[in-house]
Amino acid sequence: MFPDAENFIPERFDKSNLGPKPLEPRDFLFGVGRRVCPGQFVVDASLFLLMANIIATMDIRKPRDDNGNEFEPEIKRSGYPIK
């Protein structure tokens, strides 16, 4: 896992020299500081429960045609680009 794993080198665990942390969308999705969304934890819990209920109660599979064969649905694109 580490080069020279047998030697005691405590500097390898020092994270102060890594530089700035890369921005994650989750870090600023609900705002930061004084302007942070007060409902962010409610949204997180609600989305988790929603997805858990969908997975537990729904039968998710590919669509079938009139003969009962599975097929890949055609993805239709609109004229609006999404970044």
N, C-alpha and C positions, 0 to 999 in steps of 0.2 A: 504494500500500500504506500509506504513512504520509502524513498531511497535512504539508506543507512538506518533502517528500522531498529537495529540493535543498539545504536548509539543514542545517548541522551542529548537531544537538541531541542530545548524548550522554545526556541525562536520559531520553529515550524508551526506552532499554534498561535502565534501573535498575529492578530487580524488587523492591527492598527496600520499596517503598511499596504493594505490592499487598495487604497484609494477610495473614491466615492462609490457608493453602492449604485448599481444600474437601476434606472427607474422601472418599476413594475406598475402596470396599469391598475392593479388592485390597490396600490398604495395611494393613488390620488383619485380614484373613482368617486369616492364620497366626500372629497374635499379634505382639507388639512387644517390643523390649528383651530382657531376660534370659529371658523366657518364650516366645520365638519358636520355632516348630516347626522342628526340625532337618531334617525331611524335605520342606520346602516346594519345594526345587529338584528333588528327585526326582519329586514330584507334578507339577510344571510340565512336566518333560521327558516323564513318562509320559503325561500327558494330550495333549501335543502329538503324540507318536508314535501314540497311539491314534487321534486324529482324522485324522492324516495317512494312517494305514493304512486307516481306514474309507473315506475319500474316494478313495484310490487303488484299493482292491480291490472295493468294493461298487458296485452299480448302484442309485443312489438316485433314485427317481421316485415319482410318485403311484400309489396302488393302482389296480387294475383290477377291474371287476366280471366276472360270468360271460361277458358278451359281448365282453370285451376293451376296454371303454370306461373311460377314466380318470374318477375321481370324487374329490370332496373328502370325506374321512372325517368322520363326525359327531363332534363333540367333546362327550363326556359329562362333566358336572361333578358332583362329589361335594358333600356338604353341608358340606365344610370350606373356609372362605375362606383364600386365600393372599395374603399381603401382599407 
